[in-house]
């Protein structure tokens, strides 16, 4: 599929511009404007956006159906069926009939919106029930809910930390966590990804300070687990507390679905746990679980909690049902991991670089921006939907597609996706993989 990238003329030795070489630029190049008007974006960004429109079309895709294993997109102005490797609906609960029925019932009894902050008027019996059940499920005294996964992570970090504290973060930490430290105006230290020695050095630089070590259960761009046990040992040696973000691991990992902390057997060592409802639960929002006195304090100092409307009751009811199904049907997790293992094995046999992924999230490393966008259109044209991930979300040499496998993918779905990837990404001289027709 030959796509015109909007450029014309031959390349020369002059410095690249957005017109003659848009591939040399990324969002990180347009952070500072050259205008006195804060509402006017940098002119170079506008030109880059126009020249790169063929690539930008891959973002903000319009779904014409549910976030199922196979769905329909609006592509080139027409309904276009695709195999969906772009969804966080890991257990297939977003479209489960019982989840939908629970939402319908709550819509009848509680209406649509909460219509108020949880502190003032937005709290319902359904919210309290979900708090109790999440706390019981995870083995903590209490839990509190946020209407946004991003806002909840930001609000928890900023609500707990102060200027004299130190947030010690894995250098692959999600932006919500980094922004939380910025909002708290606390000192931030980075350590190399999953590196206990680097963490030890970072903690050693600030002896005598209050530290919060911030790690994730599964890293969303790399698809690898956080090395929780080894990092916990270092944190314990420094008497530092650890915050684990289980956004992509909650309900999908561990024998009972209690996330990466259960998977690594460190549940009892973690005093505060964060997660979201927008991945394996199939809904939206976030939660934090911990000691009651900690959460009593956080309810007053987490700005996204105090000053935002509470989750709609219809969503809370759906989450309650998703929690029930996710904990009572372990076969959903089994199927998810079987699919992930199969897909990863076949990708490896094809010679496709999946980085350090060991989970159901797999980067398909391309390493070149323009090639990635050209291939993105080719894949979408052929009926495979994967997410293009560009710098600065990943390093320049790790520009990639991100593929997410779910429990609802059939083997036929995965084999068809693999054949498309084989035809599109793999050089012709490589043999066809075994086991896929």
Buried (B, 14 or more C-beta within 10 A) or exposed (E): EEBEBEBEEEEEEEEEBBBBBBBBBBEEBBEEBEEEEEEEEBEBBEBBBEBBEBBBBBEEBEBBBBBBBBBBBEBEEEEBBBBBBBBBBBBBBBBBEEBBEBBEBBBEEBEEBBEEBBBEEBBBEBBEEBBEBBBEBBBBEBBBBBBBBBBBBBBBBBBBBEEEBBBBBBEBBBEBBBBBBBBBEBBBBBBBBBBBEBBBBBBEEBEEBBBBBBBBBBBBBBBBBBBBEBBBBBBEEBEBBBBBBBBBBBBBBBEBBBBBBBBBEBBEBBBBBBBBBBBBBBBBBBBBBBEEEBBEEBBEBBEBBBEBBBBBBBBBBBBBBBBBBBBEBEEBBEBBBBBBBBBBEBBEBBEBBBBEBBBBBBBBBBBEBBEBBBBBBBBBBBBBBBBBBBBEBBEEEBBBBBBBBBBBBEEEBBBBBBBBBBEBBBEEEEEBBEEBE
